[in-house]
């Protein structure tokens, strides 16, 4: 069912232009359809702030539940923001206090960039744990992406993530470890997921704390896991929300960082992402960038338009199916008349099963 454009957030117009069905509030108000209210705690850096909105809104809007989806973006303090990003947030995002007052059926927490060795040292750690604490008592289910997965597992289970020898970056094949779980109903037993991270929480550590691991990659580790109750918290270590060009944009940023001497090593290709034609194009461009940096010359434009036809999205359908299963479960559990999880079958003293 469609998203409802309950604010003037530009993401709604961008999605309309992509062909997504977006309901205007007046039309939505005349339909006798259940509303679902989903929070999006967006803690991504400025360069990815609006893209992250679109990615998660798109996945929510693709669900086929009999509901109108109202997505409520908000953020927290402790994140460096440009004036433009601050203005966007002030105009279109909701304060956390309003989120708490109105309530949510479900909550999505995005990934984030970090600057310090330990998450608890980050300026956003305390505001983030405040959201965790509130969600534990007031939200039926929380879905965490990448950094949010690491942070919530550390906060709730005391497992601190491990730094990897190098960046885990690319598109990796995954296999289901539990084909019967409702979250993975009717999806392929093998599927791709993009990853982009320097840290990992390992399968053995998750299982030792009672988490249920649902999908694993030999190369990339755990992608999908859930809390011990099987539903209240959903953990992604990968990025199934990514667009097909998300890793391309990230590769471009890394190339430009090398040219500006912010990093010393030329970035490798994201694994399993560029085909041979794209690799050849970027190999020629790498020689140009290395020479331009050495000799102080200006760069020719990054050849992204030349490789777009060579990039495929091999994960979107699975991502849609998992989101549909997730929100279908939320739909079944949440009370139709109010957005609080205190209903039959859910322990009001421990609604997330922690």
C-alpha positions in Angstrom: 0.0 0.0 0.0 1.1 3.6 -0.6 3.1 6.0 1.5 1.2 9.1 2.7 2.8 12.5 2.0 1.8 13.8 5.4 4.6 16.5 5.2 6.3 18.5 2.5 9.4 16.4 2.7 11.1 16.5 -0.8 11.6 12.8 -0.7 7.9 12.3 -1.4 8.2 14.2 -4.7 11.4 12.3 -5.7 9.6 9.0 -5.2 6.6 10.2 -7.2 9.0 11.0 -10.1 10.3 7.4 -9.8 6.8 6.2 -10.3 6.0 5.3 -6.7 2.4 5.8 -5.5 2.3 8.6 -2.9 -1.1 9.6 -1.4 -1.9 13.2 -0.6 -3.2 13.7 2.9 -6.7 14.7 1.8 -7.1 11.6 -0.3 -5.7 9.4 2.4 -8.2 10.8 4.9 -11.1 9.6 2.7 -9.9 6.0 2.6 -11.1 3.6 5.3 -7.7 1.9 5.6 -5.6 1.3 8.7 -2.7 3.7 9.3 0.7 2.5 10.3 3.2 4.9 11.7 6.9 4.1 11.3 9.7 6.1 12.6 13.0 6.6 10.7 15.9 7.6 13.0 18.2 8.9 10.3 21.8 9.3 11.6 23.6 9.1 8.3 26.0 11.9 7.4 24.9 14.9 5.3 26.0 13.4 1.9 23.7 10.4 2.4 20.9 12.0 4.5 18.2 12.4 1.8 19.3 9.3 -0.1 18.7 7.3 3.1 15.3 8.8 3.4 14.4 7.7 -0.1 15.8 4.2 0.3 13.9 3.3 3.4 10.7 5.1 2.4 10.8 3.2 -0.9 11.1 -0.2 0.9 8.2 0.7 3.3 6.0 1.9 0.4 6.6 -1.3 -1.5 5.0 -3.4 1.2 1.6 -4.9 0.3 0.0 -4.7 3.7 -3.6 -3.3 3.8 -2.4 0.0 5.4 -1.4 3.6 4.7 2.2 4.1 5.7 3.1 7.3 7.5 6.9 7.5 7.9 8.2 10.0 10.5 11.9 10.9 10.1 13.8 12.3 13.0 17.4 12.5 14.2 19.4 13.0 17.3 22.1 15.4 18.7 25.8 14.6 18.6 26.1 14.4 14.8 28.1 17.0 12.8 25.8 18.8 10.4 26.2 21.5 7.7 23.9 24.5 7.7 22.0 23.0 4.8 21.4 19.7 6.5 20.3 21.5 9.7 17.8 23.5 7.7 16.5 20.3 6.0 16.1 18.6 9.4 14.5 21.7 11.0 11.9 22.0 8.2 11.0 18.4 7.6 12.0 16.2 10.5 10.1 15.7 13.8 11.5 16.3 17.2 12.1 13.1 19.2 9.8 14.5 21.9 6.9 14.6 19.4 7.7 11.1 18.3 7.5 9.9 21.9 4.2 11.7 22.5 2.5 10.4 19.4 4.0 6.8 19.4 5.0 4.5 16.6 4.1 1.1 15.3 7.6 0.3 14.3 11.0 2.0 14.2 13.9 1.9 11.6 17.3 3.1 12.7 19.9 3.9 10.0 23.6 3.4 9.9 26.0 6.2 10.7 29.7 7.3 10.3 31.9 7.1 13.3 35.1 9.0 14.3 36.3 7.2 17.4 37.5 3.7 18.3 34.6 2.8 20.6 30.9 3.6 20.0 30.3 4.8 23.6 32.9 7.6 22.9 30.8 9.1 20.1 28.9 12.3 20.8 25.7 10.7 19.6 26.0 7.6 21.9 23.9 9.0 24.8 21.1 10.4 22.6 21.1 7.1 20.6 20.7 5.0 23.8 17.9 7.3 24.9 16.0 6.3 21.7 16.9 2.6 22.4 15.6 2.8 25.9 12.3 4.4 24.8 11.8 2.0 21.9 12.4 -1.0 24.3 9.3 0.1 26.2 7.1 1.6 23.6 7.6 0.2 20.1 6.5 -3.2 18.8 9.6 -3.8 16.6 12.8 -2.1 15.8 14.8 -2.6 12.6 18.5 -1.7 12.8 20.9 -1.1 9.9 24.7 -1.6 10.1 26.0 0.8 12.7 22.7 0.8 14.5 22.9 -3.0 14.8 26.4 -2.7 16.3 25.3 0.0 18.7 22.1 -1.8 19.9 23.8 -5.1 20.4 26.5 -3.4 22.4 23.9 -1.5 24.5 21.6 -4.5 25.1 23.9 -7.5 25.1 27.4 -6.1 25.9 29.0 -7.3 22.7 31.4 -4.7 21.3 32.1 -5.0 17.6 35.5 -6.1 16.2 37.6 -4.0 13.8 38.2 -5.8 10.5 41.7 -5.9 8.9 40.2 -4.0 5.9 36.9 -2.5 4.8 34.2 -5.0 4.0 32.9 -3.5 0.9 30.9 -4.8 -2.0 28.0 -7.1 -2.9 28.0 -10.6 -1.3 26.0 -13.8 -1.7 24.1 -14.9 1.4 22.4 -18.1 2.4 19.5 -18.6 4.8 20.3 -20.5 8.0 16.7 -20.8 9.0 14.2 -21.2 6.2 11.2 -21.4 8.5 11.3 -18.0 10.2 8.4 -15.7 9.2 10.8 -12.9 8.4 12.3 -14.8 5.5 9.1 -16.5 4.3 9.0 -16.9 0.5 12.4 -15.4 -0.3 15.2 -17.1 -2.1 17.5 -19.3 0.0 20.4 -17.5 -1.6 20.5 -13.8 -2.2 22.8 -10.8 -2.5 23.2 -7.9 -0.1 25.6 -4.9 -0.2 27.9 -4.3 2.7 30.0 -1.3 3.6 31.7 -1.4 7.0 35.0 -1.6 8.9 33.6 -3.6 11.8 31.7 -6.8 12.5 29.8 -8.6 15.2 30.4 -12.3 14.6 27.9 -15.1 14.4 29.2 -17.0 17.4 29.0 -13.9 19.6 25.4 -13.3 18.5 24.3 -16.8 19.1 26.0 -17.0 22.5 23.7 -14.1 23.6 20.6 -15.9 22.3 20.2 -14.0 19.0 18.8 -15.9 16.1 20.9 -15.7 12.9 18.8 -16.0 9.8 21.2 -15.2 6.9 25.0 -15.5 6.6 27.7 -15.0 3.9 30.9 -16.9 3.9 32.8 -13.7 2.9 30.8 -11.0 4.7 29.5 -12.8 7.8 26.1 -12.3 9.3 23.7 -10.1 7.5 20.3 -10.8 9.1 19.5 -11.7 12.7 16.7 -11.2 15.2 16.4 -10.9 19.0 15.8 -14.1 21.0 12.0 -13.7 20.9 12.3 -13.9 17.1 10.8 -10.5 16.1 11.1 -7.5 18.4 14.5 -6.4 17.1 15.7 -7.1 13.5 19.4 -6.7 12.9 21.0 -5.9 9.5 24.8 -5.8 9.2 24.5 -5.2 5.5 22.6 -2.5 3.5 19.7 -4.0 1.6 18.2 -0.5 1.3 21.0 0.6 -1.0 20.3 1.8 -4.5 22.2 0.2 -7.3 24.5 3.2 -7.5 25.1 3.6 -3.7 28.4 1.7 -3.8 29.4 3.6 -7.0 28.8 7.0 -5.2 30.9 5.7 -2.3 33.7 4.6 -4.6 33.7 8.0 -6.2 34.0 9.7 -2.8 37.0 7.5 -1.9 38.7 8.2 -5.2 38.3 12.0 -4.6 39.6 11.6 -1.1 42.7 9.9 -2.5 43.1 12.8 -5.0 42.8 15.3 -2.2 45.4 13.4 -0.2 43.0 12.6 2.6 44.0 8.9 2.2 47.2 7.5 0.9 46.1 4.3 -0.8 44.0 4.3 -3.9 40.7 2.6 -3.1 40.1 -0.9 -4.3 37.0 -1.9 -6.2 33.9 -2.9 -4.2 33.9 -6.7 -4.4 31.5 -8.4 -6.8 30.0 -5.1 -7.9 31.7 -3.8 -11.1 31.7 -6.1 -14.1 34.8 -6.4 -16.4 33.7 -3.5 -18.6 33.3 -1.1 -15.6 36.6 -2.3 -14.2 38.4 -1.5 -17.4 36.9 2.0 -17.4 37.9 2.7 -13.8 41.4 1.2 -14.3 42.1 3.8 -17.0 40.6 6.5 -14.8 42.8 5.4 -11.9 45.9 5.9 -14.0 44.7 9.5 -14.7 43.9 10.2 -11.0 47.3 9.0 -9.8 49.1 11.1 -12.4 47.0 14.1 -11.7 47.6 13.9 -8.0 51.4 13.4 -8.5 51.6 16.4 -10.9 49.1 18.7 -9.3 46.7 18.7 -12.3 42.9 19.0 -12.3 40.9 15.8 -12.5 38.8 14.9 -15.5 35.2 14.2 -14.6 34.5 10.9 -12.8 33.2 8.5 -15.5 30.1 7.3 -13.6 27.7 7.8 -16.5 29.8 5.4 -18.6 29.4 2.6 -16.1 25.7 2.9 -15.2 24.6 0.4 -17.8 27.0 -2.1 -16.3 25.6 -2.0 -12.7 22.9 -4.3 -11.6 20.7 -4.4 -8.5 20.6 -8.0 -7.4 19.2 -7.5 -3.9 16.1 -5.2 -4.1 13.5 -7.9 -4.5 14.7 -9.8 -1.4 14.9 -6.5 0.6 11.3 -5.8 -0.3 10.2 -9.3 0.7 11.9 -9.0 4.1 10.4 -5.6 4.8 7.0 -6.8 3.8 7.3 -9.8 6.2 8.5 -7.5 8.9 5.7 -4.9 8.6 3.2 -7.7 8.1 4.2 -9.0 11.5 4.0 -5.5 13.0 0.6 -5.1 11.4 -0.7 -8.2 13.0 0.6 -7.3 16.5 -0.2 -3.6 16.8 -3.6 -2.5 18.1 -5.7 -0.9 15.4 -6.8 2.0 17.6 -3.5 3.1 19.1 0.2 3.0 18.3 1.5 1.2 21.4 2.5 -2.5 21.7 0.8 -3.3 24.9 -1.7 -5.9 23.6 -2.4 -9.6 24.0 0.7 -11.7 23.3 3.2 -9.0 24.2 4.6 -8.5 27.7 4.2 -4.9 28.6 7.2 -5.1 30.9 9.5 -6.3 28.2 7.9 -5.6 24.7 11.1 -6.2 22.8 11.8 -9.5 24.5 15.2 -8.4 26.0 
